[in-house]
Amino acid sequence: MANNILKFMLCVVSAPVFGQALFYNNGADMYVKDGGYMIVKTNSVQNAVGLIDNSGTIEVEGFVQNDANINGSGDTIRLTGNWVNNATYTGASSWVEMTGGAQQLSGSQATTFNNLALLGGNTVKTQTINQEVTGILNLSNAELATDVYSMNVSNANAGAIVRNNGFVSSLGYGNLSRATNSVSSYFFPTASPSSLGTPLYRPIEISPSINMPHTFGVRTIAGDATAAGYDVTQFDADLCKVNPNFYHHIQRFSGTNPATITMFYDAATDGSWNAQGNWRNNALWNYTGTASSGNAIGFATVAVAGYNFPDTNAQYALANKSFTIDAGSNLQLTEGETGQFSPLVSGVTSPVFDWQPTTYLDCSDCPAPEVTPTENTTYTLMVTDAAGCTATDSVQAIVSPDELLMPTGFSPNGDGVNDFFRPANKNLKKFKLQVYNRWGELIFETDNAKTGWDGTFKTHEQSLGVYVWNAEFQTQNMKKVRLANGNVTLVK
């Protein structure tokens, strides 16, 4: 019986179709039993009609095209050419290993693989239709280019995707999607397609908040999101900057619970980031919430917990959060007095200070400059953080000028109390006083603050009443001479 089966199989292998040598099944039920090994050398396999049931290993040095039924009851189908599925493939517990160079996963019907390994070195495996893996997806070192289609890993085990340096790239609304059912961290090794230039590998990690079934999809896009209609210069008040170098398409296809989204980036080439933005239906990049920063697998990370995917627009990007500062309280100073500003700047990475104007300041790039103003001055503080974001606030130095302290009355009666009209200031470095009677006659003049008017004019006591005075003065704190005037009442 075994010999008859073998003769039949050899006959099938020799059948030429389409001018090319094929292993062509035209209606037989063919079984490769457990431990069996079949090699199709330098040819391909087309299962046109009938059944191929594999519990062993089938190695094909060419493509595999299924137009009927292939059962992967166990072990491996290994091929160097394209995988073309136009009918029914049952993966069961088997592996499909693609070991060639550039290969396609194609056909008119989506394939549900159990385990899929993309081998053959740094190669590109391209989808032309949606595909699914229910077991393990081994990317090894390959690029899985889903194009505009989806590779869905429906195995909810967080370790369902394994890789060395391999990654998944997509175009349009193509994506790598994963089923989840726990609060584990699910890794999405996504990059921009090599078909558009050097791939930019920037993965995503999603950690659901609850042990319930969810499905998430991710795509990484290199370049400025503005080119796709998501203007990186348009953002809400909580953000000050959005990454112009790459962004992600992230969707929650099923489930309703929030999750933590962790973005990975190269700080040396991508810059410094501390937040995430989501392009919402309000046509702005919106702040997604408080972020935590870290490092993992050679990348810097920004993670936002508890995000609930508020609408269907699925564009996400690294961002920088805006910040505010308080330049502090206004300073109340007398002319020539020195004060110091005390701004409140917290939670800002590597702040750079710039005070303007610089007039009367001892420094303009320090946090808390000293100021010695001679006039009221408004200062503006601008703080720039490590990401180039800025915040400004203003504060005033209000100068209360020194005053000439002159009495409003005096009594030159010789009792030793208020016998002279003179200033009470002790710090005058310049002074000149003139006193006039009611007719405008100058009756007293001095440039010595200690020499006051004794109520006489040419040795004659003057009448009781009101006299007018003018003065020029300069205190020790003042930068220039000022004028003052007033009235004084002479009493006895």
Secondary structure, DSSP 4 states (H G I P E B T S, - for coil): -HHHHHHHHHHHHT-EETTEEEEEEEEEEEEE-TT-EEEETT-EEEEEEEEEEESSEEEESS-EEESSEEEE-SSEEEESS-EEESSEEE-TT-EEEE-SSSEEEESSS--EESEEEE-SSS-EEEESS-EEESS-EEEET-EEE-TTSEEEE----TTSEEESS-EEE--TT-EEEEEE-SSSPEEE-EE--GGGSS--B--EEEEESSSS-EEEEEEEEES-GGGGT--TT-B-TTEEEE-SSEEEEEEEEE----EEEEEEE-HHHH----EEEEE-TTSSEEE---EEEEEETTEEEEEEEEE---SS--EEEEEEE----B--PPEEEETT--EE---B--S-SS-EEEEE--TTBS-SSSSS-EE--SS-EEEEEEEE-TTS-EEEEEEEEEEE-------SEE--SSSSSS-SB----S-EEEEEEEEE-TT--EEEEES-TT--B-SEETTEEPPSEEEEEEEEEEESS-SS-EEEEEEEEE--
